[in-house]
Amino acid sequence: MTSKPTEQIAAERDESGDEGSTEQALTPGRVLDHGRYRLLSQAGVDDRCNVQLWRAKDGVLGRDVALTVLVGDRSDSEAASNARRTLERAMHASTFNHIGVARVLDVVTQSSSDPTGVLGIVIAEWTHGTDLLDLVAEGPLPPGTAARLLQPLAAAVEAAHHAGLVLGADHPQRIRVTPDGEIRMAFPGPMAQATSSDDVRGLGSALYLLLTGRWALGPAPEGLPAAPTGPDGNLVAPRTLRPTVPLELSTVAVRALGNPDSTGTTGGVRTGAAVLRVLEQHATFETTSTAGQSGQPAESNEVWRREDPKPDQQKRKKLMISVGVLAVATLLVVGWIAASLIGMFTESNSNRGTGQVIGESGNHPGGQPPPGQPPAAATPVKITGGVSFNTSGDADAPGRIPNLYDGNPGTWWSTFNYRQQLGPGGISNGTGAVLTLERAAVLREVVINSQSAGTKVEIREVNGTPSMNGKLLGSAVLNAGETPIQIQADSPSQQFLVVITQLVPNNGEFASQINEVTVSGSVA
């Protein structure tokens, strides 16, 4: 099942005439905007507002881009006015930067060489992967997978609304799934009359689609079943169609739609944050498996992608765990040898007459060993929880925080792609996570596994509300791979702050990722 036109790769030819209708003129190989953009393949159509969605090649910069092409009659004043409003909104969105939305690169009006019906074009970075309809072509997704995939888009909707912007994330062919398995607004350019409520309804409909394989917001695209309604005219809940869907996910999908005229629901969910909270509670990170292996394609966690097969993640995870166990064993042996040497010297000093008075409990105030005695040997301390931290208040990928301590270096947490460096006067002074230990310990070393070499990281004490004013315990510039950071802690604690203060360049922007954080210390 597919609802989009058969993709045709453009031949290298130049057509600049205006003959024929817009539909006939917009074909693979046609060039737009004075010959800069060559159409490659059509990705979809938004019939509600006469918009065509295309993948194109930027002839100047040599990269693929996503074109939202507004079409209509140039002599129609209402169509021209709506097009201008859409272009204005897209221009304002060019300042918005979020991993859940393709970045707007340019906005242009029609040129003399464009087909007659072209009213304007929104150019955005191309999102590799597949579209939302192909994702459910073989059936709905497992609820936990659906919740995980939709998190970046929900976070983008909430961040955009805080910035006073509307995304227009209410059409399935405007949304794509990246090779990393995240849903992204790929074709920006909201309708002239769209509001923030339309974005929230779009989230509800996208969730409904992933859970049921049916579209619930307005007329369904060609080939996609429409969401059913009951005898009372109300939308049938996903849980009714699939009893395995958790009640909270089913409820938020229906209530986010919330338009009695189009869905028969009473509403109640009005913000992207409300949807995001429920998604985070039910997101799961199961290991994917192919439909052939599971024997149940509809319930498989495999996301269909147009790309080469990836290495076996199970084998990679086992290898990483084995390496981690070996590293821990090595640390224990080194710690035992160091403690033995320190003990020898201490015993020698005591034989020379340097006595030490110890209280009844044998413990020195503050949890530290008495002067003249070696500190307790550092041992691995398990991290059991974590929450996002950002000095601007907008958390970076909060749903991926568990990847920092899941024991699998093949998973990661990453920042957003920022257009400028972090720091005073920037978007944020720092971003990271507050991590919680299994039990209180005096931190001795924090090891960070990352592929973002050059990232600056600080480890700070958490005393009450986490902040950049917490005592600095250690810092480092990360290497590619593992970077040990020696910690100067005076007392035991159960929480600490890992904060990034400088990002690394990433395709003209700035971003960093951390794969794993491990801790060793003296247990209190």
Stockholm file with secondary structure:
# STOCKHOLM 1.0

chainA/1-524         MTSKPTEQIAAERDESGDEGSTEQALTPGRVLDHGRYRLLSQAGVDDRCNVQLWRAKDGVLGRDVALTVLVGDRSDSEAASNARRTLERAMHASTFNHIGVARVLDVVTQSSSDPTGVLGIVIAEWTHGTDLLDLVAEGPLPPGTAARLLQPLAAAVEAAHHAGLVLGADHPQRIRVTPDGEIRMAFPGPMAQATSSDDVRGLGSALYLLLTGRWALGPAPEGLPAAPTGPDGNLVAPRTLRPTVPLELSTVAVRALGNPDSTGTTGGVRTGAAVLRVLEQHATFETTSTAGQSGQPAESNEVWRREDPKPDQQKRKKLMISVGVLAVATLLVVGWIAASLIGMFTESNSNRGTGQVIGESGNHPGGQPPPGQPPAAATPVKITGGVSFNTSGDADAPGRIPNLYDGNPGTWWSTFNYRQQLGPGGISNGTGAVLTLERAAVLREVVINSQSAGTKVEIREVNGTPSMNGKLLGSAVLNAGETPIQIQADSPSQQFLVVITQLVPNNGEFASQINEVTVSGSVA
#=GR chainA/1-524 SS CCCSCCCCCCCSCCCCCCCSCHHHHSCTTCEETTTTEEEEEEEEEETTTTEEEEEEEETTTTEEEEEEEEESCTTCHHHHHHHHHHHHHHHHHTTCCCTTBCCEEEEEECCTTSCTTEEEEEEEECCCSEEHHHHTTTCCCCHHHHHHHHHHHHHHHHHHHHTTCCCCCCCGGGEEECTTSCEEECSCCCCTTCCHHHHHHHHHHHHHHHHHSCBCSSSCCTTSCBCCBCTTSCBCCHHHHCTTSCHHHHHHHHHHHCCHHHHCCCCCCCCHHHHHHHHHHHCCCCCCCCHHHHSCGGGCCCCCCSSCCCCCHHHHHHHHHHHHHHHHHHHHHHHHHHHHHHHHHHHHHHHTTCCCCCCTTCCCGGGCCCTTSCCCCCEEECEEEEEEEETTSCCSSGGGGGGGGSSCTTSCEECCCBSSCCSTTSSCSCEEEEEEEEEEEEEEEEEEEESCTTCEEEEEECSSSCCTTSCEEEEEECCSEEEEEECCCSSCEEEEEEEEEECEEETTEEECEECEEEEEEEEC
#=GC SS_cons         CCCSCCCCCCCSCCCCCCCSCHHHHSCTTCEETTTTEEEEEEEEEETTTTEEEEEEEETTTTEEEEEEEEESCTTCHHHHHHHHHHHHHHHHHTTCCCTTBCCEEEEEECCTTSCTTEEEEEEEECCCSEEHHHHTTTCCCCHHHHHHHHHHHHHHHHHHHHTTCCCCCCCGGGEEECTTSCEEECSCCCCTTCCHHHHHHHHHHHHHHHHHSCBCSSSCCTTSCBCCBCTTSCBCCHHHHCTTSCHHHHHHHHHHHCCHHHHCCCCCCCCHHHHHHHHHHHCCCCCCCCHHHHSCGGGCCCCCCSSCCCCCHHHHHHHHHHHHHHHHHHHHHHHHHHHHHHHHHHHHHHHTTCCCCCCTTCCCGGGCCCTTSCCCCCEEECEEEEEEEETTSCCSSGGGGGGGGSSCTTSCEECCCBSSCCSTTSSCSCEEEEEEEEEEEEEEEEEEEESCTTCEEEEEECSSSCCTTSCEEEEEECCSEEEEEECCCSSCEEEEEEEEEECEEETTEEECEECEEEEEEEEC
//
